[in-house]
Amino acid sequence: MMKMTSFLTIALMALGLSSCNSKTTAPEVSEEAQSKTLVAYFSATGNTEGFAKQIQEAAAADLYKIEPTKPYTEEDLDWRNDKSRSSIEMVTEGFREPLGGQPIDIAPYDTIYIGYPIWWDRVPTIIQTFIESQDFKGKVIVPFATSGSSTIDNSVAKLKEAYPDLNILAGKRMNDATAEDVKAFVAGK
């Protein structure tokens, strides 16, 4: 599927056409289709997506948008309402938000940046769904997140606790990151 997407993208670019649907979730494949790095992200409001695209560029990586089957509305994301969709998901033990969009095979990638907004000091459940839908053993997982107030520390600790066999690095909260900060993050500094 990824090779077909790459071929179609190259063919469309050669003809001077843009992609058919800007909502597609198929990974944006690097020109050489040789990248061993993937930036996979979930973004409910667009904040995390902006940093995902910066990381993709800095790392010369492929990009994949993690999508729920049903997009979140503003009401769904109201953390002050304990009956909102996101509130219920985060307090329901073992809940996993179903994945929507196009599937991806992470097998070709060595390093996978996973981006998310921090909800209730943790990762949204869709990130766990994504991790559990793939084989991440032997991969380097680099979390990055956005948050109005939380640090990334607890969300990463919870990921490491839930997936002790995976190589999950410390990660970075990106809220105030500059272009130079993003490049330093990708360089491991």
Secondary structure, DSSP 8 states (H G I E B T S, - for coil): -HHHHHHHHHHHHHTT---S-TT--S-B--TTS---EEEEE--SSSHHHHHHHHHHHHHT-EEEE--BSS---TTTT-TT-TTSHHHHHHHSTT----B-S-----TT-SEEEEEEE-BTTB--HHHHHHHHTS--TT-EEEEEEE-SS--SHHHHHHHHHH-TTSEE---EE-TT--HHHHHHHHTT-
